[in-house]
Amino acid sequence: MSDTPDFDTQLLRAFAAGDAQAFDTLYARHEQPLYRFVRRLLGPSLVAQVDEVFQDTWLRVIQTAAQWSPQGARFRTWLFTIAHHRAIDQLRRSGRELSWVDEDGEDGGPPFQPGGEPWLDWPAPSPVAPEERAFWQRAGQRLLHCLDELPPAQRSAFLLHHEDELSVQELAGALGVGFETAKSRLRYGLSKLRTCMGAYLPAAALSESMT
């Protein structure tokens, strides 16, 4: 039971009733994935604001714990949604919202071009081959670079979809947009990542993510 979404709800309700230890447990369960999500959403240009957004998110949880009602949603989804809105506010205050122009698709500008050349000759994954470890470490670094190049709306859609495993319908609810808008943001974001990463994100991955 301690690894189920219902356990998070029980912890939050216990905290709202005065159990401080319940909050400590809840925090420990989600601290690392939430911090990673905020850091990746804000990108390297706003790394100094990651702690602020992270702390503001937990403060909001504390302030509204007694009022929260699951209504079919997981606590983690609610938590990530709060963090998303806090991060977007930070991006807007910093002037980073300029790249939102093409958030939902074609904007009439030139086709997306990644900052570097796409990778082409990828070896088959082999976790036991030491000579490939450095390559896959670079691949991870490349993916983070490609994420940073996405417009914030597409980046947040991708991260919510993959970090929290939200369906497109759940993604739309978390972002406060229509189903088609959420689907469009995710589709264009995945397409740009595939262009940037080369063979790392094959076409099959795109179609599977849309189901």
N, C-alpha and C positions, 0 to 999 in steps of 0.2 A: 504493500500500500504506500510505502514511503517514496516510491519512484513514480507515482501516478499524479496526473494533474489534480485529482481530487485532494491529494495530500496538501498541495499548495493552498487550495481553498480552505482547508481545515486550519492550516497554519495562519493564514491571514485572518480568519475569523477568531482564532485564539488570541492573536495579537490585538485585534480590535477590542477583545474582552479584557485585555490587561496583561496578557502573557508576553513579557519582553523576550523570553527565550525563543518563543515561536518565531518572532521576527528575525532573530539571529540565525535560526535554521533556514528560514526563507531566503535571507540575504546570501548565506553561504551556498545555497543551491543554484542561485542565478547570478552571482557576482561576476564570474568570469565571462560567460556568454554575453551578458548585457554590456559589460565594459568593452568587449571585442566589437560588438555591434555598433556602439556609439563611436568608437575610434575609427572604424572603417567607414561609417556614414559621414563623419566630419572630414575625414581625409587628412593628409599631412599638413595642409595649410592651416588647419584649426586644431592641431594637436594640443595646444595649450588650453583649449576650452573643453577637452574631453572630460576631465575630472568634474568641472562645473556642471555639465549636462548630466553626467552619471549621478552626481549627488542630488541634483534637482529632481531627477526621476524618482529616486528613493524617497525624497522628501514628499513628493506628491503622493506616493503610495502610503506613506505614514499619515498624511493629512486626510486621505479619502478612504482609508481601510474600512471604516465602519459603514460607509455608504456603498461600497462596491458590491455588485450582484453579478454572478457569473453569466447568467442568461445564455448558457451554452458555450461561452468563451472560456479559454484557459487563462489562468493567472499570467502565465508567461506571455501570452499574446497581448494581454492588457498592459503588462510591464513594457514590452517592446514598443507598443503603440505610444505610450507616454513618452518614452525615450525618443521615438521618431519625431514627435511634435516638438519636443524640446530642442532636438538637434536642428530641425528645419528653422525654428525661430532663430537659432544661433547663426545659421548660414545666411539667413536674410539680413540680420543685423550687421553681418560682416561684409555684405554686398556680394556674396557668392551666388545669389539667386539669379544672376545674369545668365547662367548656363541652363536655366529652366526653359528657355525658349522652345527647344525641340523635345520637351519632356514626353509628348504623346505621339511622336512620329516625325514625319518629314516636316521640315520648317522652311523649305524653299532654298536652303543653303546648299553648299557643296556636300557630297557624300562624306560620311564619317571616315576619318583617316586616323589610325592610332599614332601615338607619339613616336613609336619605333616600328621596325619591321615585324610583321607577324612571324611567329615561329612555325616551321614547316616539318622538319624531319624529327618527329618525336619517337623515341623508342617505346616498346611495349613496357608497361609497368612491371617491375620485378623487385619487390621490397627486400629480397635477400641479396641483391647484387650491390656490393659496396660502391662499385664504380658509377652507379646511377644515382646515388644519394645526392651528390652535389647538383646533378641536373635537376632533380625534382625539387630541391630547395630553391633553385633559381626559378623553376616553374611557379612555385608558390609566390615568390617575390614578384614575378611578372603578372600574375593574376591580381595581386594587390595594386600594382601599378595600373592595370587596365580598369579596375574598379574605380580608381581615383579619376579616370578620364570620363566616366559616365556622368551625365547630368544628374543632379541630386535626386530628382524624382524617380529616375530609372534605377539609380543606385539603391535607394531605399526600398523600392519594390523588389529588387533582386535579393537584397539582404534579408528582408522579412520573409520572402518566399523560401530561401535556402537556410537561413539561420533558425527560423521558427517553424519551417515546413508548412507555411500557410498555403491553402488552396487559393486559386484566383478569387473565388467568392469571399473567402475570409480576408484575403489581401485587400479587396475593395472596401470591406467593412472597416478594417484597421486604418486605411488611408483616408476614409471618408469620401471616396469617389465611386463612380459607377463601375459596373463589372467590365464593360468594354474598355474603359479608361485604364483600369488596373491591368487588364490583359495586354493592352497596347504598350503600357510602360514596361511590363515584364518582357514582352516579345522584342521590343526594340533594344532594351538593355542587354538581353541575351545575344541578340544579333551582333551588337557592337562588341561585346566581350568575345564572341567567336571570331570576329574580324581581327581584334587585337591579339588574341591568343593563338590564332592559326588552328592547327589540328587538335588543340587541347579540348575544345568544345565542339564535337562533331554535330552534324545536323540532327542526328537522332536525339541528342540531349535537348535540343530546342523543342522538338515535338512532344517529348515526354513531359517537359516542364509545363506545357500548355494543357495537360489533361487534368 
